[in-house]
Amino acid sequence: MPKYIFICGGVMSGVGKGIATASIAKILNWYGYKTTCLKIDPYVNVDAGTMNPIEHGEVFVLKDGTECDQDMGHYERFLNTELTRENYMTTGSIYLSLIQKERNLYFEGKCVEVVPHIPLEVIEKINNAQKFTKSEIIITEIGGTVGEYQNLLFLEAVRILKLHKPKDVLLILVSYLPYQGEGMELKTKPTQYAIRTLNSSGLQPDFVLARGVKPIDDIRKQKIAFNCNLKTSDIISAPDEKNIYKIPLNFEKDELGIKLLKKLNLKAKNKNNSNKNIWRKEINKIESLSQKIKIGIIGKYFKSGDFILSDAYISVIEAIKHASWKLNYQPEIAWLNSEEYEKDKSKLEELKNFNGIIIPGGFGARGVEGKILAIKFCRENKIPCFGLCYGLQLMVIEFARNVCGLKNAHTTEINPKTKYPVIDILEEQKNFLKQKLYGGTMRLGNWECRVKKGTIAYQTYKKEKIIERHRHRYEVNPKYHKILEKFGFIFSGTSLNGLLVEIGELSQSAHPFFLGTQFHPELKSRFLYPHPLFIKFVKILIR
């Protein structure tokens, strides 16, 4: 019989439930159990594909093309696995599934109600994920916080499952303990209220992960335990940590893995924990690194008022870290606003202060001319430049304008009437746009790519056929392939039929590293297994 662990949040959102979920799954892996993670998002969107990155963070894409929450990326990076649509659900997708069943007479004329049918649909989805992945333990993260109206149906699903399988289901609350400054204590009262709210849903947490700027001490653990009907040993310290991959090791200081197994009536299968030791050894190495490299990310989704929100590029950030650490360097990442370059071109000089520049993905016209100016500056000044998705497209536009002489060349996404549409939409996608069908209509998920020998791309992959993940609607226009190649732009990766550009680059005799990908290599980078293109990029920066 499978075992179930649910993770919910208290006090505030963004408290680290996704990292906690991934960490718990990793810990149970160390003890010999096959685990998988599932994310429940409480919004009515069917998936995350149409959401603004500034509001919601990065849209992560799975190998089957599912557009989902960024926490799915954390699961894959920690577990070194590839997940599918089976591992993700939203309020919208659950309602849609249930309504489709009702329309197909699945319920044979019965009255279909929000309760119990929505919670039962959630449970069915979780069980399907367990069967699909053949996991012994499935860890499910419930987005948002307890007490929110949107979460009630998901908590009801936990209550029903726990009622029928009391020995097989655990509930963990990740709750924030405010700290008001020097001389003050971590405050437990908000967590007490969160647990009381959880109690009102008919649920009692089995563990509390006490999040805070500092580790929770025994006195605060005792206070939460006494007021919330818990054992002191079930309050787990979860302090802030710069390196998120250290968090499983932090949880193990409180013996979380053994405690979880005990409550689930399981025994450790793997007692020597060699995989944990490998993980710890890597963390120790990272903490000892002193050499640094400076990398600038030129984006437009990170600025929100007076705050920098890096979640829109979380996979890029993690991929940089993975590769840098592997090569024994600590990366220093700086956020560069492309709109500033449009206002003052002299600010482009700051790009010389970086070892390398990354142009990440995105959509729309805002800040695009600033990115193109930055790409031109990097090309002319031999600054290593790595373009991702939209980044490749803008590299092509810059090259077409300034090298091929195609004045004002552009993408039809921004200028539908451009004389030189070097970036254009696929014909089959034009019908979708006419019908205003935007969700799930891009080139998504895994696509095969043929790599050309004698290129940087081939040096990197060392094979002719690769598979990478995509999320885009526009392509390098095949009508302009020949003229771009004539002036030195190399299409080192293409679709198997040769029509679609996957990788574009300049020769190393012309530039140390000027390469862009139509796909998103950052989505396949893992903590212990960095993506080869990021490894290649960092190698160029440190040589």
N, C-alpha and C positions, 0 to 999 in steps of 0.2 A: 504494500500500500504506500502511495506517495505521502510525503509530509509537506505541510504548507507553512510558510512564514510570511506574515504581512507587515509592511512598514508604513506607518502613518506619521504625520507631523503635528507638532503642537506649537503654540505661541505665534509663530510667523512662518511664512514661506521662505524658500531659498535657504533652508537651514542645513541642507546636506543629505537629504534622504536618498538621493540617487547614489552618492558616494558610499553611504552606509549600506545600501542594498547590495552594491557591487562588492563591497568589502566583506560582508557576511557570506555572500556566495563564494568568494575566494577562500575565506577561512574554512568553510565546509568542504571545499575542494581539497584543501590541505589535509583534511582528515579522511580523505578517500571517497567522498560522496560526489555523485554527478548532480550538478545544480544547473538551474537556469533562472533568469530574471525576467519579470514581466512588469510593464509600466501601465498604470491606469491614469489617464488624464481626465479631469472633471469637466473639460469644456465641451460644447456642443459641436464644435468642428469635427468632421469625420476623421481628419488627420491634421497634421501640423503644417501641411504644404502651403496654405494660403496665409500664414501668419507673418506679421512683421517681426523681423529678428530683434529689433530694439525692444519690443514689448515682451517677446516670448523667449528670446535667445535663439541659438542656432537650430536650424531644421536639419536633423540627422537623417540620412537615407540608408536603408538596409539593402542587402544584396538583391532582394526581390522587388525593389523600387518603392517600398513603403516609406513615406515621409512622416517622420515621427519626432518625438521629444529628444533633446540633447542627452538626457540620462541614458537612453539606449546606447549612446556612444560610450559612456562610462562602463556600462555592462560589458560591451565588447572588448574594450581596452583592458579591463581588469581580468576578464576570463579568457582572453585570447580566443574568441569564438565569433561566429557569424549568426546573428539572429534573423528572424523573419517576422512577417505580419502576425504570426501566431502569438508573438510576445508583446503585442501592443494593442491597447484599446482606449477609446475615448467615450464619453457620454454619447456623443453623436453617433459613433460607430455601433454602440450597443443598441441604441434606439432604432437605428436604421436596420440592423440585423433582425431585431424583434418584429418590426413592422413588416419587413419582407416575409418573415415566417407567417405572420398573421394573414397577409395578402395571398399566400400560397396554401392557405387552409391547413397549416401545420398543426394548429390548435383545435381543428375539427369543430369549429363553431363555438368554442368556449369564449367567455368574456376575458379578454387579455387586459391585465391591469399593471400599473407601475410596480406595485408590490402584490405578489411576490415575483412577477415575471422578469422584471429588470434585474434584480439581484440573482435570480436563477440563471439568467443569460450570462451574467458576469462569471458565475461559478463554472458554467459550461465552457466559457472561453478559457478560463484558467486550466481546467482539466484537459482541454484540447491541446494547450501549449505543453502541458506535462507529457501527454502521450506523444506529441510530435517530436519533442526533444528527448524523450525516454529518460527524463530526469527523476532522480530519487527525491530531491527536495526542490520545490519551486518557491522562489522568493518574489513576492509581489509588492511593488511600491505604489501607494495610493497618493496621487498628487495633491497639492494644496495642504490645508490644515484641518484638524478636527473642529467641528462646530460650524464649518461652512455648509450652507444648504446643499451645494453641489456634491458634497461627499457622502451625504446620508445614505444613498442607495448602495454605495460601495461598502460602507461600514455595515450595512444590513446584510450584504453578501458574506462578509466576514463572520457576522453573528450567526447566520444560518449554517455556514460551514463548520464553525466552532461548536455549534449545538449538536450537530450530527457526528462530528469527529473530534471530540474534545482532546484526545491524546495525540492527534496528528496536526493540530493547528496552533501556531504561536502568533501573538501580536506584539510588535515592538513599536514604541512611541519614541520618535526623535524630537526632543523638545529643547528649546533654547533657554538658557539661564542668563538673564541680563547681568552685566557688570558695569557699575556706574563710575568706576575709576579707582585710583590709588586709595587704599585704606578702606575700601568697601568690599563686600562679600558678593559671591554669586547668588542672585536672588531666585529662590525656589517657588515663590508664590504663583507666578504665571504658569509654571509646569503643573502645580497642584490643580489650578483651574482647568488646564487642558485635560488632565486625567479625569476630573469631575465631569467635564463635557463628554469625554469618551464614555464614562460610566452611564450617562444619560442615553447613550445609544445601545446600552445593553452589553458593553464591552469593558474588559479590564485588561490593561497591558500586562504582558508577562515580563517584559524588560523595558527599561527607560534608558535611552542613550542621551546622556546629559551633555548637550552642546554648549560651548561657551568659549570665551577667549582664553580661559585657563582651565586646567584640570579640576574637576569637582573633588572636594575633600570629603573625608568620612563624615563630618558633622552634617554637611549638606545632603549627603547620601542618606543618612539616618533620618533627616527631616522629611525628605520626599517619601521614603519608605514608610515612616510612621503615619504620615497624613494620607497616604494613598494606598494603604493595604498591600504593601510590597515588602519583599525581603531586601535588606541593605545590599546584599550580594547581587541583586538583580538591577541595581543602578550602575550603569557602565559609563565611565568617563570618556568624553569625546571632545577634547579641546581642539581649538583651531590648529591647523597644520599646513605649512606652506606646501609641502609635497604630499598630495592626496594619496599617493601610493604607499605612504607610511601608515595610513589609517588602519588597515587590517592588523598590522603589528601592534598599533596602539590598543586596539580592542582586545587583542590577545594578552595584554598586560593584566586585564581583568578576567582572563580565561573565558572569554565570551564563547568561543567555539565549543569547549567542553560543556559549558552550562546549557547551550542550545541543544546539544546532542542528548544531554541528560533529560531535559524536559520533553524531548521528542522520543524518549525511550530508545535511543540509538547508542551504539558504541563506536569509538574511533576505529576505522579500518586501517588507517595508515598512521602508525605511532611514531615513526622516525622523522616524519615531516621534512623530508629532504627538499621538497618544493618550497616550503616556507623558508628554509635556510638559504636557498638560492635567491628568493625574494629579498630576504634580510641583507644578504651580502651585497646585492645591487643597491639597496637603499643606503647602506653604509658607504659604498663607493661614491654615490652621488653626493652625500653630505661632506665628503672630503675633497671634492673638486674645487680647484681655485682658479683655473684658467677660464676666461670668459670670452664670449663672442656677442657682438651687438647686432641684432636683427630688427629692422623696421617693418611694420605691417601697415600698409597704406590702405585704410578702409574708410567706411562712412556709417557703419552701424553701431559704433561703440560709444558715441557721444549722446548723453541724455541729460540735458540741462547742465548742471555743474559736475556731473559724475561720468566716469568712464565705465562702461558696462562691456566687459570683454567676452561675455557669454555668446555673443553672435559669432565669434570665431574660435570657440573652445577647442574644436578638433584640430584646427591649425596650430593653436598654441601647444596642445599636447604633442602633436607630431614633431614640432620643433624641439620640444623637451626630450622626447624619446631619442631622436637622432643625436642631439648635442650630448646627452648623457652617455650614449653608447660610445661616442668618440672622445669622452673624458673632458667635456666642456660644460660650463654653466651658461645657458643663454640669458642674455639681457634683452627683453622684448620691449620695444617702444611703439606707441600708437601714433601714427602720423595721419592727420586729417587732410584728405586730398582737396577739399574745398579751399583750404588755406593757400594752396599753390595756384589756384585760379585767381585769387585776389592779389597775390604777390609772388611772382616767379623767382624773386631773389631767395625765397625760403627753400627752394630746391637745393641750395648749397648744403643744407643740413644732411642730405642723403650721403654725402661723402664721409660723414661721421660713423656710418654703419658698415659692418662687414658684408651685409647683404640685405636685399629688400624683397618682400613678398607682396604680391598683388592678389588678394583673395577674391573669392566669388561675390556675386551680388546681382542686383537687378536695377534697372531704371537709370535716369539721366543725371541725378544729383551726384556731383563730385567726379563725374567721368572725365571731363577735360583735364582736371587736376591729375588724375591717374595717368592719363596719356602723356602729360608733360613730364611726370615722374619717370615713366617708362623711357621716354626719349632721353632724359638726363642720364639714366642708368645705362642705356645702350651706348651713348656717346662717351661716357666717362668710365666705361668698362666696370661698372659696379654690378656684381652678381644679382640677377633679377629672376625671380621664380613666380610665374603667373599661374593661378588656379582658376579654371573654368572661365568666368568673365575676364579674369586676368589674362588668359591666353587671347581671348577675343580682342581685348584692348591692345595687346602687343601686336597683333596682326594689323589693327587699324593704324597704330603709330607707324609701323613699318611701311604700310601701303602709302600713307601720307608723305612721310619724310624721306623714304628711300626709293620707293617705286614711282613717286611723282603723281600719285592719284590724289589730287588736292581735295580736301574735305571728305575723304573716304570715311565711311561710318557703318554703324550697325542699323538695320531697319527697325530695331527695337526703339531706338531714339529718334532717328530721322528716316521715316518711311520713304521720303522722296530723294534721298541722297543719290548723287550721280554714280557713285561707286559703292554699291552695297556689298562690301567685302565680308560682312557678317549678315546672314539672312536667316529667315525661318524656314524650316522644312515645309514642303507643300502640304503634307498631311496635317500639319499643325495649324495651318491657316484657317481651315474649316472650324477647328475648335475655337479659335479666337473670335471668328465671326459669330459663333453661337454663345460667346462669353462663357465658355467652359474652360476654366483655368486650373482647377484642382486635379492633380494626378494626371495631367495631360502632357507632361514633358518627357524627354528621354531620361528615364529613371533606372537606377539600380545597375546591376552587372551587365557590361557589354564587352565583347572580345575586341582585342586590338592587335594589329600586326606591327611589329617593331622593325625598323629598317636598320640593317647592319651598317657599321661604320659611323654611328652617331652616339651622342651622349646618352640617349635613351637606351641604346643597345648595350653600351658599356655598363649601364646601371642595372638593367634587368638580366642581361646575359642569356636572353632567349627571344625567339621571334614572335611568340604569341603570349599575350598576357590578358588578364581580366581585371577591369577596374570599375568603380561605381560612378554613376553620373546623376546630375540633376540640372538640366538646362533645356531650353527650348530652341535657341538659336545656334547656328553652325557657321563655320568658315565656308563661305560661298564657293562651291566647286568651280564656278565660272572664273574665279580669280586665282586658282591654284598655280597655273603656269606662270603668270606674271610675278607672283610672290616668289616662286622658286627661282625664276630667272635672276632676280636680284639678290638671291642668297638665303631666303627663308626656307629652312629645311622642314619638310613634314615627315618627321621621324617615326610617327605612329599614326596609323589610319585604321578605319574599320576594315574588316576582312575583304569587302568589295572595293576598297580604295576610295570611296566617295566622301567619307566623313573624316575630318582631321581630328586626331586624338592627342597628338603631341606635336608641338612646333618648336624649333630651336634655331639658333645660329651656330655655325661651326666654331669649335674652340680656337681656331686660328683667328677668328673675327672677334670673339668675345669669350671671356672665361666661363660664363654661365648665363645665358640668356635663353630660358626655356619656359614654355607654358604647357599646361595640360588642359584638355577640354573636360576631363574627368576630375574627380576629387580624391587625390591620393591620400589626403589626411584622414579620410574615413576608414582606411584600412591599416593605419598605424597602431601599434600596440606597445605597451610599456616595455616589455622585454624583447619585442620584435618590431623595431622601427621600420617605417616604409623606406624602400631602397632609394626613391627619389629624394627624400629628405636627407638621407644619409649622404647621397651624392652632393646635394646642395651644401651641406655643412662641411663636407670634406674640402670643397672648393674654397670655403670661407677661411679655413684654418691652415691651408697649405702656405 
